[in-house]
Amino acid sequence: MMSESATFLEARKTFHASLLKSTLTINSAGVVSNADGSNTTSKAIAKGIADLLKAETIGERLAGQTSGNQFEDICAGFVRETFLKLSHLRPGSWDVHQVSGRNRLEIARYEQYAHLVALDEAAKANPQLAAALGSDYTITPDIVVVRDTVDDSAINAPSFLVDNSVTKYASLRKSNGGLPLLHASISCKWTIRSDRAQNARSEALNLVRNRKGRLPHVVVVTAEPTPSRLASIALGTGDIDCVYHFALHELQATVNALKMHDAADLLAVMVDGKRLKDISDLPLDLAV
């Protein structure tokens, strides 16, 4: 009799299968699409991960933006498939979607950042203000997790908890007229170079500085194979909650098999320090 597989395990397999069909490919020279073709270590680790994931697709590397967009779409599907099954841990009306069109004021659609619309309008009307502000107030997440506001009927379901005399400014209460709440901002990085690491940190700090109210989860998901490049974004605190690797278990197995002891030690520092986790850890962390 076969034992039942955990839903999140199956979702992880589906996630990898989707990448293998589209984004995670191996070209005719044997270089995997998430590897740095000029870096021997990157190529070796990426190939090891791909072999463990049973990569059978042969194709040339996609343009950066194309692979990035596909990675975002597949990541959004994984989060939707897993996080939305946690309503018993995180009740509410949720939406998970990839941000299309690179709308730099996407987050102004949500309660904590709605004031950025007024700031943007003021900057457009005043060149001196625009020069002083720069673009520090603009943040474009790749994927957002959003919670809708709640009707009084739902709040008062267990007992009569609120009426019109109290709780008049709480963001979660629909009758107060607020916008949906940004629960998480997810930045997807197919690979990590120094500029991409800095961009992710800058976006995270802007989310921290420009919010009114509760800070959303701020996380990065990446398929970068090289531990040293992962460290450039994972180590340190204060901006990003955590970095999630698309195949952390396979990455760990690969560096051990290749006897890359320094890389294995660096991975251990990040994992033990709770700065690097597997993609399968993300949905439960979002439920906190």
Summary of the structure (lengths in Angstrom):
residues: 288
radius of gyration: 21.0
end to end distance: 35.6
largest distance: 71.9
contacts: 884
relative contact order: 0.14
helix: 47%
strand: 13%
